[in-house]
Amino acid sequence: MYRKLSVLLFMLSLTLWLAVVALPIAGAQENVDVYGRALPADAAPYEMQTWRTICDSSRTEISLSSVVTVYQRICGDTNLFDLFSDPLVNLDENLNLIPGAAESWEASEDGLSWTFKLRPGQVWSDGTPLTAEDYAASYRFMVDPANAYDFVWMWQGTIKNWSEAVAGEVGIDEVGIRAVDDLTLVIETNGPRPYLPGTVYFWPPLQAKALAEHGPGYVIDPALSVSSGPFMLSELEAGSRLLLTANPTYTGFRQPFLRQMEGIYGDQLNGSFLAFQNGEIDRVNYVHISPADFEVIAADETLSANYRPNFGDFRTDYLFFDTYTAPFDSLQVRQAFAKALDREAIVANVIGSQFGIPAYSFLAPGFPASDTAGDLKQFQGYDCEAAKALLAEAGYPDGAGFPAQELKLRGETEARAAWWVASAASISECLNVEITVNNMEFSAFMEGLLARPTTVQFGAVSYGMDYLDPSNMLGVWVSTGRHSWRNETFDQLVNDANVMVGDPAVRTQMYMDAEKILVEDVGGIFLVHRIQGDLFQPYVAGDCFRPDAQGVGALHWGNDWCWGTFYITSAVSEAQTYRSS
């Protein structure tokens, strides 16, 4: 009897021991994502695979799709938009084009069209296959003048009949974009356009079926929204909360480990760093980090180790004019203003050297065809005495008789507006001219800028690349672009370089020659090339941080594949975050 009881107790103890030992193994096996993939070994449990960011409560927002709007996207300066479908192409960490929804693309022999082949098997969350017609319908929506698309200029002069359709001279069905079959999209161009594949990076499509049935508003209605991208729309409370959940039907190139992404609204500028310190959000972009915040980061070992600087979109901040009307139709006036701007002092004392370097040209160092040797500094370098002489030569000695000017800004944050207040003060003090600063609402500024004739006589703005080619950045300055400045030689150089194939060195030199004209003729006055970056929580990990060719590990501009690699590590259990509360 005693022996039987001992055996029974032994067997019971063994069973309990095996059960205890097996628990961690079973737990590890169960830590899988919505696709059934095991999460990385150091990942936190799947229920903790969440991402939160702050959206700007002061913005006017209308859509989550860049096909509908670029300047009024919901949570527009975070990464919560354009996650409901994939662009044709994407960029790796070295800004090389890589497959997105398209598995391949090639130019025709005559260079007048590009053919994109979609990967088979991609599907919308309602079971509808993703097809080339979704892309064609999206481009027709953008070019339709009835929709007043705010980025329509992107393909003017590039895609066949695009400009004519925008002007209402031909129908939108005559634009050179067509679905040959379900997996083949052809884009015809006005001439050889070697840069065309890079221009389609930014635009994940709308679903043609939903667009036809419900209009573009379906994207922001959780009851109607469909997704062929990594996330689906679960909740949207305008100005309050946005919730995305991983799309289990997604078969694309960036299947996420993250379970959900959330946007909460608040004071993005003044509240982001504090929210980050309190564990309420997972990332802060450099534009929401003040110089005082940066001092805290630099003094903290963990924070500084997780601030990841990068070149971003090669963004330059600059002043511009309406050169078709007085007084800025005078080259001497524009040159005087350029030489009256003390960039070195403004960067050192207002902007902060951690956020930028003084700019004397438009293309930032490292961008193709940029002035890496600094040869263009001679034209716009600070020289107050030379500036005064130029203004006197223009007929305004010591500023006498010069009309008072209003410098208009594009809805800048308080910190960014201070850059332009300092710029206006530098020019005003040197030249003895009156300049006031008006920080306008974003959309009102853009409407005035793009009006013809423009209503922004003197303004300030920033611009970063939309694709990695000088045709993009310098194309902003051609006479059909956004600014009221014209130089026929500049136009000819840029337009000729845009269509040149077979001799990259000659093409690059043509762009360099064009930028010299822009700087010398003072189409704009260039203030600062930004140094960009992001502050991440220490428990955020992923292949996104693998070093690029320069050894920089960061979330680079255009690396949307990163959202398939980010995950939250088990170190989150040691921190107080919104997950635990």
C-alpha positions as CSV (number, residue, x, y, z in Angstrom):
1,M,0.0,0.0,0.0
2,Y,2.8,2.4,1.0
3,R,4.7,1.5,-2.2
4,K,1.7,2.1,-4.4
5,L,1.1,5.5,-2.8
6,S,4.8,6.5,-3.3
7,V,4.6,5.6,-7.0
8,L,1.4,7.5,-7.4
9,L,2.9,10.6,-5.7
10,F,6.0,10.3,-7.8
11,M,4.0,10.1,-11.1
12,L,1.9,13.1,-10.0
13,S,5.1,15.1,-9.2
14,L,6.6,14.2,-12.5
15,T,3.5,15.2,-14.4
16,L,3.4,18.6,-12.6
17,W,7.1,19.1,-13.3
18,L,6.7,18.4,-17.0
19,A,3.8,20.8,-17.1
20,V,5.8,23.6,-15.5
21,V,8.8,22.9,-17.8
22,A,6.6,22.9,-20.8
23,L,5.0,26.3,-20.1
24,P,7.8,28.5,-21.4
25,I,8.1,26.3,-24.5
26,A,4.3,26.5,-25.2
27,G,4.4,30.3,-24.6
28,A,7.2,30.7,-27.1
29,Q,5.4,28.7,-29.7
30,E,2.3,30.8,-29.2
31,N,4.1,34.1,-29.6
32,V,3.2,34.5,-33.3
33,D,1.8,37.3,-35.4
34,V,-1.4,37.5,-37.3
35,Y,0.3,35.6,-40.2
36,G,1.3,32.7,-37.9
37,R,5.0,33.7,-38.0
38,A,7.0,33.3,-34.9
39,L,8.1,36.7,-33.5
40,P,11.8,37.3,-33.0
41,A,13.3,35.5,-30.0
42,D,13.6,38.8,-28.0
43,A,10.1,40.0,-28.8
44,A,7.6,40.9,-26.2
45,P,4.3,38.9,-26.2
46,Y,2.1,39.6,-29.3
47,E,-0.5,41.5,-27.3
48,M,2.3,44.1,-26.5
49,Q,3.2,44.5,-30.2
50,T,1.6,48.0,-30.5
51,W,2.8,51.3,-31.8
52,R,1.5,54.7,-30.7
53,T,2.2,58.2,-31.9
54,I,0.8,61.7,-31.4
55,C,-1.1,63.4,-34.3
56,D,-1.3,67.1,-34.6
57,S,-4.6,68.4,-33.3
58,S,-4.1,71.8,-35.0
59,R,-4.0,70.4,-38.6
60,T,-6.8,70.4,-41.2
61,E,-7.1,66.7,-42.3
62,I,-9.3,65.0,-44.9
63,S,-7.9,61.6,-45.9
64,L,-5.5,58.7,-45.1
65,S,-4.5,58.4,-48.7
66,S,-1.9,60.4,-50.7
67,V,-4.0,59.8,-53.8
68,V,-6.7,62.1,-52.3
69,T,-4.3,64.7,-50.7
70,V,-0.7,65.1,-49.8
71,Y,-0.9,68.2,-47.7
72,Q,-4.0,67.3,-45.7
73,R,-3.4,63.7,-44.8
74,I,-4.7,62.5,-41.4
75,C,-1.7,62.2,-39.0
76,G,0.2,63.6,-41.9
77,D,3.6,63.9,-40.3
78,T,3.5,60.4,-38.8
79,N,3.5,57.1,-40.6
80,L,-0.2,56.2,-40.1
81,F,-1.4,57.0,-43.6
82,D,-0.9,55.1,-46.8
83,L,-0.9,51.7,-45.0
84,F,-4.0,50.4,-46.8
85,S,-2.2,49.5,-50.1
86,D,1.3,49.3,-51.4
87,P,3.2,51.6,-53.9
88,L,4.5,50.0,-57.0
89,V,8.1,50.5,-55.8
90,N,9.9,51.2,-52.5
91,L,13.3,52.3,-51.4
92,D,16.0,50.4,-49.5
93,E,18.2,52.0,-46.9
94,N,20.6,53.3,-49.6
95,L,17.7,54.9,-51.6
96,N,17.8,52.2,-54.3
97,L,14.5,51.3,-55.9
98,I,13.2,47.9,-54.7
99,P,10.0,46.0,-55.6
100,G,6.8,47.1,-53.8
101,A,3.6,45.9,-55.3
102,A,5.4,45.5,-58.6
103,E,7.9,42.7,-58.9
104,S,9.6,44.3,-62.0
105,W,9.6,47.3,-64.3
106,E,11.3,48.2,-67.5
107,A,11.4,50.9,-70.2
108,S,10.4,50.3,-73.8
109,E,13.1,50.3,-76.4
110,D,12.2,53.9,-77.5
111,G,12.1,55.1,-73.9
112,L,8.6,56.4,-74.2
113,S,6.8,54.1,-71.8
114,W,7.4,52.0,-68.7
115,T,5.8,48.7,-67.9
116,F,5.2,47.6,-64.3
117,K,4.4,43.9,-63.6
118,L,2.5,43.3,-60.3
119,R,3.2,40.4,-58.1
120,P,0.4,37.9,-58.5
121,G,-1.7,36.9,-55.4
122,Q,-2.2,40.3,-53.9
123,V,-5.7,40.9,-52.6
124,W,-7.9,43.5,-50.9
125,S,-9.4,42.6,-47.5
126,D,-12.8,42.2,-49.1
127,G,-11.5,39.4,-51.3
128,T,-11.2,41.5,-54.4
129,P,-7.8,40.9,-56.2
130,L,-5.4,43.9,-56.4
131,T,-5.0,44.7,-60.1
132,A,-3.3,47.2,-62.4
133,E,-6.7,48.9,-62.8
134,D,-6.6,50.0,-59.1
135,Y,-3.4,52.0,-60.0
136,A,-4.8,53.3,-63.3
137,A,-8.0,54.5,-61.6
138,S,-6.0,56.2,-58.8
139,Y,-4.0,58.2,-61.3
140,R,-7.1,59.1,-63.2
141,F,-8.5,60.4,-60.0
142,M,-5.4,62.5,-59.3
143,V,-5.3,64.0,-62.8
144,D,-9.1,64.9,-62.9
145,P,-9.3,68.7,-62.6
146,A,-12.7,68.2,-60.8
147,N,-10.8,66.8,-57.8
148,A,-8.3,69.7,-57.5
149,Y,-5.5,67.4,-56.4
150,D,-2.9,69.3,-54.4
151,F,0.1,67.4,-55.9
152,V,-1.0,67.3,-59.5
153,W,2.1,69.1,-60.7
154,M,4.2,66.0,-59.9
155,W,3.7,64.5,-63.4
156,Q,3.2,67.6,-65.5
157,G,5.4,67.4,-68.5
158,T,6.3,63.8,-67.6
159,I,3.3,61.5,-68.2
160,K,1.7,61.7,-71.7
161,N,-1.3,64.1,-71.8
162,W,-1.1,64.7,-68.0
163,S,-0.8,68.4,-68.3
164,E,-3.4,68.6,-71.0
165,A,-5.9,66.6,-68.8
166,V,-5.2,68.9,-65.8
167,A,-6.0,71.9,-68.1
168,G,-9.2,70.2,-69.3
169,E,-8.0,70.1,-72.9
170,V,-8.3,66.2,-73.1
171,G,-10.3,63.7,-71.1
172,I,-8.7,61.8,-68.2
173,D,-9.0,58.6,-70.2
174,E,-6.5,60.0,-72.7
175,V,-3.7,60.2,-70.1
176,G,-0.9,57.8,-70.7
177,I,-1.7,55.3,-68.0
178,R,-3.5,52.1,-68.7
179,A,-4.0,48.6,-67.3
180,V,-3.0,46.2,-70.1
181,D,-4.2,43.2,-68.0
182,D,-4.7,42.5,-64.3
183,L,-1.0,42.4,-63.6
184,T,0.4,44.8,-66.1
185,L,0.4,48.6,-65.9
186,V,1.9,50.8,-68.6
187,I,2.8,54.4,-68.2
188,E,3.5,56.4,-71.3
189,T,5.7,59.5,-71.1
190,N,6.2,62.7,-73.2
191,G,9.7,61.6,-74.0
192,P,12.4,59.5,-72.4
193,R,12.0,59.8,-68.7
194,P,14.7,57.7,-66.9
195,Y,13.5,58.9,-63.5
196,L,9.8,57.8,-64.0
197,P,9.9,54.7,-61.7
198,G,11.0,56.9,-58.8
199,T,8.0,59.1,-59.2
200,V,5.5,56.3,-58.4
201,Y,7.0,55.6,-55.0
202,F,4.7,57.9,-53.1
203,W,1.2,56.7,-54.2
204,P,-0.3,53.4,-52.9
205,P,-3.6,53.1,-54.8
206,L,-7.2,53.4,-53.9
207,Q,-9.4,50.4,-54.7
208,A,-11.0,51.0,-58.1
209,K,-14.2,49.2,-57.0
210,A,-14.7,51.1,-53.8
211,L,-13.7,54.4,-55.4
212,A,-16.4,53.9,-58.1
213,E,-19.1,52.8,-55.6
214,H,-18.4,55.1,-52.6
215,G,-16.0,57.9,-53.7
216,P,-12.7,58.6,-52.0
217,G,-14.3,59.0,-48.6
218,Y,-14.5,55.2,-48.2
219,V,-10.9,55.3,-47.0
220,I,-11.8,57.0,-43.7
221,D,-15.0,55.1,-43.0
222,P,-14.2,51.9,-41.0
223,A,-17.4,50.3,-42.3
224,L,-16.4,50.8,-45.9
225,S,-12.6,50.8,-45.8
226,V,-10.8,48.0,-47.5
227,S,-7.1,47.3,-47.5
228,S,-4.5,45.5,-49.6
229,G,-1.8,46.9,-47.4
230,P,-0.3,45.9,-44.0
231,F,-3.0,47.5,-41.9
232,M,-6.7,48.0,-41.9
233,L,-8.7,50.9,-40.5
234,S,-10.5,49.8,-37.2
235,E,-11.4,53.1,-35.7
236,L,-11.3,56.8,-36.6
237,E,-12.6,59.5,-34.3
238,A,-11.8,62.8,-36.1
239,G,-9.4,64.8,-34.1
240,S,-9.3,62.3,-31.3
241,R,-8.1,58.8,-32.1
242,L,-7.0,56.6,-35.0
243,L,-6.6,52.8,-34.7
244,L,-5.1,50.5,-37.3
245,T,-4.9,46.7,-37.0
246,A,-2.7,44.2,-38.9
247,N,-4.4,43.0,-42.0
248,P,-4.5,39.2,-42.0
249,T,-5.2,39.0,-45.7
250,Y,-2.1,41.0,-46.6
251,T,0.4,39.2,-48.9
252,G,2.8,42.1,-49.7
253,F,6.4,42.9,-49.0
254,R,6.0,44.4,-45.5
255,Q,3.9,42.0,-43.4
256,P,4.0,43.6,-39.9
257,F,5.0,42.1,-36.6
258,L,3.1,44.9,-35.0
259,R,-0.5,44.0,-34.0
260,Q,-1.8,47.6,-34.1
261,M,-0.9,51.2,-34.7
262,E,-2.6,54.0,-32.9
263,G,-2.7,57.8,-33.3
264,I,-3.8,60.0,-30.5
265,Y,-4.3,63.7,-30.9
266,G,-2.6,66.4,-28.9
267,D,-0.1,69.2,-28.8
268,Q,2.4,67.5,-31.1
269,L,5.0,70.2,-30.9
270,N,5.1,70.9,-27.2
271,G,3.8,67.6,-26.0
272,S,5.7,64.9,-28.0
273,F,8.9,64.7,-26.0
274,L,7.1,64.7,-22.7
275,A,4.8,62.0,-23.9
276,F,7.8,60.0,-25.0
277,Q,9.5,60.4,-21.7
278,N,6.3,59.1,-20.0
279,G,6.2,56.1,-22.2
280,E,3.0,57.2,-23.9
281,I,4.4,57.1,-27.5
282,D,7.2,55.1,-29.2
283,R,8.9,57.6,-31.5
284,V,9.5,61.4,-31.8
285,N,10.5,63.0,-35.1
286,Y,13.2,65.7,-35.0
287,V,10.7,68.4,-35.9
288,H,9.0,68.0,-32.5
289,I,12.2,68.1,-30.5
290,S,13.2,71.5,-29.3
291,P,16.9,72.6,-28.7
292,A,16.2,72.4,-24.9
293,D,14.9,68.8,-25.4
294,F,17.9,68.0,-27.4
295,E,20.2,69.0,-24.5
296,V,18.3,66.5,-22.3
297,I,18.8,63.8,-25.0
298,A,22.5,64.5,-25.3
299,A,23.0,64.3,-21.6
300,D,21.2,61.0,-21.2
301,E,23.0,57.8,-22.3
302,T,19.9,55.8,-23.2
303,L,18.2,58.7,-25.0
304,S,21.3,59.7,-27.0
305,A,21.9,56.0,-28.0
306,N,18.4,55.8,-29.4
307,Y,18.4,59.1,-31.3
308,R,19.1,58.2,-34.9
309,P,20.1,61.0,-37.2
310,N,19.7,60.7,-41.0
311,F,19.7,62.7,-44.2
312,G,15.9,62.3,-44.5
313,D,14.5,63.8,-47.7
314,F,17.4,66.2,-48.3
315,R,15.2,69.0,-47.1
316,T,16.2,72.7,-47.6
317,D,14.5,75.7,-46.1
318,Y,14.5,78.8,-48.2
319,L,13.0,82.2,-49.0
320,F,11.4,83.0,-52.4
321,F,9.9,85.9,-54.3
322,D,7.4,86.9,-56.9
323,T,10.0,88.0,-59.4
324,Y,7.5,89.1,-61.9
325,T,6.5,92.2,-59.9
326,A,8.5,95.0,-58.2
327,P,10.6,95.2,-56.1
328,F,11.7,91.6,-56.6
329,D,11.8,91.8,-60.3
330,S,15.2,93.5,-59.7
331,L,18.1,91.1,-59.6
332,Q,20.1,93.6,-57.5
333,V,17.3,93.6,-54.9
334,R,17.2,89.8,-54.7
335,Q,21.0,89.7,-54.5
336,A,21.0,92.3,-51.7
337,F,18.5,90.2,-49.7
338,A,20.5,87.0,-50.3
339,K,23.7,88.6,-49.0
340,A,22.0,90.2,-46.0
341,L,21.0,86.8,-44.6
342,D,23.5,85.7,-41.9
343,R,22.9,82.0,-42.1
344,E,25.9,81.1,-40.0
345,A,24.6,83.1,-37.0
346,I,21.0,81.9,-37.5
347,V,22.0,78.2,-37.6
348,A,24.3,78.6,-34.6
349,N,22.0,80.6,-32.4
350,V,18.4,79.9,-33.5
351,I,18.2,76.6,-35.4
352,G,21.0,74.7,-33.7
353,S,23.9,73.0,-35.4
354,Q,22.4,69.6,-34.5
355,F,19.4,70.3,-36.8
356,G,21.1,71.8,-39.9
357,I,24.0,73.3,-41.8
358,P,24.0,76.7,-43.5
359,A,22.7,76.5,-47.1
360,Y,24.0,78.5,-50.0
361,S,22.4,76.3,-52.7
362,F,19.2,74.3,-53.1
363,L,20.5,70.8,-53.4
364,A,21.7,69.5,-50.1
365,P,25.2,67.8,-49.9
366,G,24.9,64.2,-50.9
367,F,22.0,64.7,-53.2
368,P,22.8,63.9,-56.9
369,A,24.3,66.9,-58.7
370,S,24.7,68.9,-55.4
371,D,27.5,71.5,-54.9
372,T,29.7,69.4,-52.6
373,A,32.7,71.6,-53.3
374,G,30.9,74.8,-52.0
375,D,31.5,76.7,-55.2
376,L,28.1,78.4,-55.1
377,K,28.6,80.1,-51.7
378,Q,30.2,83.1,-53.5
379,F,26.8,84.1,-54.8
380,Q,24.8,84.2,-51.6
381,G,27.3,84.3,-48.8
382,Y,26.7,86.8,-46.0
383,D,28.2,90.2,-46.8
384,C,26.2,93.1,-45.4
385,E,28.3,95.9,-47.0
386,A,27.9,94.3,-50.4
387,A,24.2,93.9,-49.8
388,K,23.8,97.6,-49.0
389,A,25.7,98.5,-52.2
390,L,23.4,96.2,-54.3
391,L,20.3,97.8,-52.8
392,A,21.6,101.3,-53.5
393,E,22.4,100.2,-57.0
394,A,18.8,99.1,-57.3
395,G,17.6,102.6,-56.4
396,Y,17.1,102.2,-52.6
397,P,20.1,103.7,-50.8
398,D,20.1,102.7,-47.2
399,G,16.7,101.3,-47.7
400,A,15.1,104.6,-48.6
401,G,11.9,104.2,-50.5
402,F,11.9,100.4,-50.3
403,P,8.3,99.2,-49.8
404,A,7.4,97.4,-46.5
405,Q,7.4,93.7,-47.0
406,E,5.3,90.9,-45.4
407,L,7.1,87.5,-45.2
408,K,4.5,84.8,-45.4
409,L,5.0,81.4,-43.7
410,R,3.3,78.1,-44.4
411,G,1.7,77.2,-41.1
412,E,5.0,76.8,-39.3
413,T,5.4,75.7,-35.7
414,E,6.5,78.3,-33.2
415,A,10.1,77.0,-33.2
416,R,10.3,76.9,-37.0
417,A,8.7,80.3,-37.3
418,A,11.5,81.6,-35.1
419,W,14.0,80.7,-37.9
420,W,12.2,83.1,-40.3
421,V,11.7,85.8,-37.7
422,A,15.5,85.7,-37.3
423,S,16.0,85.7,-41.1
424,A,13.7,88.7,-41.5
425,A,15.6,90.5,-38.7
426,S,18.9,89.8,-40.4
427,I,17.8,91.2,-43.7
428,S,16.0,94.1,-42.1
429,E,18.8,95.2,-39.9
430,C,21.4,95.0,-42.7
431,L,19.4,96.8,-45.4
432,N,17.2,99.1,-43.2
433,V,14.0,97.8,-44.7
434,E,10.7,96.9,-42.9
435,I,9.7,93.2,-42.9
436,T,6.9,91.7,-40.9
437,V,6.2,88.0,-40.6
438,N,2.8,86.4,-41.1
439,N,2.5,82.7,-40.2
440,M,-0.5,81.7,-42.3
441,E,-2.7,78.6,-42.2
442,F,-1.1,75.9,-44.3
443,S,-3.8,75.5,-47.0
444,A,-4.3,79.2,-47.4
445,F,-0.6,79.7,-48.0
446,M,-0.4,76.9,-50.6
447,E,-3.5,78.3,-52.4
448,G,-1.8,81.7,-52.6
449,L,1.5,80.3,-53.6
450,L,0.1,78.3,-56.5
451,A,-2.3,81.0,-57.7
452,R,-1.4,82.7,-60.9
453,P,-0.6,85.5,-60.4
454,T,0.6,84.4,-57.1
455,T,-0.5,86.2,-53.9
456,V,2.7,85.4,-52.0
457,Q,5.1,88.1,-53.0
458,F,7.7,87.1,-50.4
459,G,7.6,83.8,-48.6
460,A,9.4,81.1,-46.9
461,V,9.0,77.3,-47.2
462,S,10.9,74.1,-47.1
463,Y,11.2,71.4,-49.8
464,G,12.5,67.8,-49.7
465,M,12.7,65.3,-52.5
466,D,9.8,63.2,-53.7
467,Y,12.3,60.9,-55.6
468,L,16.0,60.7,-55.7
469,D,16.8,62.6,-58.9
470,P,17.6,66.3,-59.6
471,S,14.7,66.4,-62.0
472,N,12.5,66.4,-58.9
473,M,14.1,69.1,-56.8
474,L,15.1,71.4,-59.6
475,G,11.8,70.8,-61.3
476,V,10.2,72.9,-58.6
477,W,12.0,75.9,-60.1
478,V,11.1,75.6,-63.8
479,S,8.7,78.2,-65.0
480,T,5.8,75.7,-64.9
481,G,6.6,74.8,-61.3
482,R,5.4,76.3,-58.0
483,H,7.5,79.5,-58.0
484,S,7.1,82.8,-59.8
485,W,10.6,82.9,-61.2
486,R,11.7,82.2,-64.7
487,N,15.0,81.8,-66.4
488,E,14.8,80.3,-69.9
489,T,18.4,78.9,-69.8
490,F,17.6,77.2,-66.5
491,D,14.4,75.7,-68.0
492,Q,16.2,74.5,-71.0
493,L,19.0,72.8,-69.1
494,V,16.6,71.1,-66.7
495,N,14.2,69.9,-69.4
496,D,17.1,68.7,-71.6
497,A,18.7,66.8,-68.7
498,N,15.3,65.3,-67.8
499,V,15.2,63.4,-71.0
500,M,18.9,62.5,-71.4
501,V,19.8,58.9,-71.4
502,G,23.2,57.2,-71.9
503,D,25.6,59.7,-70.4
504,P,25.0,60.2,-66.7
505,A,28.0,62.5,-66.2
506,V,26.9,65.0,-68.8
507,R,23.3,64.8,-67.4
508,T,24.6,65.6,-63.9
509,Q,26.7,68.5,-65.1
510,M,23.6,70.0,-66.8
511,Y,21.8,69.9,-63.5
512,M,24.8,71.5,-61.8
513,D,24.9,74.3,-64.4
514,A,21.2,74.8,-63.9
515,E,21.5,75.1,-60.1
516,K,24.3,77.7,-60.5
517,I,21.8,79.8,-62.5
518,L,19.2,79.4,-59.8
519,V,21.6,80.5,-57.1
520,E,23.2,83.4,-59.0
521,D,19.9,84.7,-60.3
522,V,18.5,84.3,-56.8
523,G,15.3,82.4,-57.6
524,G,15.4,81.7,-53.9
525,I,17.5,82.5,-50.8
526,F,18.7,79.3,-49.2
527,L,18.9,79.2,-45.4
528,V,19.5,75.7,-44.1
529,H,20.0,72.1,-45.2
530,R,18.2,70.1,-42.4
531,I,19.8,67.3,-40.4
532,Q,16.9,65.0,-39.6
533,G,16.4,62.2,-37.2
534,D,14.1,60.2,-34.9
535,L,14.1,59.3,-31.2
536,F,13.0,55.8,-30.6
537,Q,12.2,54.0,-27.4
538,P,15.0,51.5,-26.4
539,Y,12.6,48.6,-26.8
540,V,11.9,49.3,-30.5
541,A,13.8,47.0,-32.8
542,G,13.9,45.7,-36.3
543,D,15.9,45.4,-39.5
544,C,15.1,49.0,-40.2
545,F,18.1,49.9,-38.1
546,R,20.6,47.9,-40.2
547,P,23.4,50.3,-41.3
548,D,23.3,51.8,-44.8
549,A,26.4,52.1,-47.1
550,Q,27.6,55.0,-44.9
551,G,27.1,53.0,-41.7
552,V,24.0,55.0,-40.6
553,G,21.3,52.8,-39.0
554,A,18.0,54.8,-39.0
555,L,14.5,55.0,-40.4
556,H,15.5,56.6,-43.7
557,W,13.1,58.5,-45.9
558,G,11.2,56.2,-48.2
559,N,11.9,53.0,-46.3
560,D,8.3,52.0,-45.9
561,W,9.3,48.3,-45.8
562,C,10.5,49.1,-42.3
563,W,6.9,48.8,-41.0
564,G,7.2,45.1,-41.7
565,T,10.2,44.7,-39.5
566,F,9.6,46.9,-36.4
567,Y,8.7,45.0,-33.2
568,I,8.7,45.6,-29.5
569,T,11.3,43.7,-27.5
570,S,10.8,42.1,-24.1
571,A,12.7,45.0,-22.6
572,V,9.3,46.8,-22.6
573,S,8.4,44.9,-19.5
574,E,10.9,46.8,-17.6
575,A,9.4,50.2,-18.6
576,Q,6.3,52.0,-17.6
577,T,4.4,52.5,-20.9
578,Y,0.8,52.9,-22.1
579,R,0.8,49.1,-22.6
580,S,1.0,48.5,-18.9
581,S,-1.5,51.2,-17.9
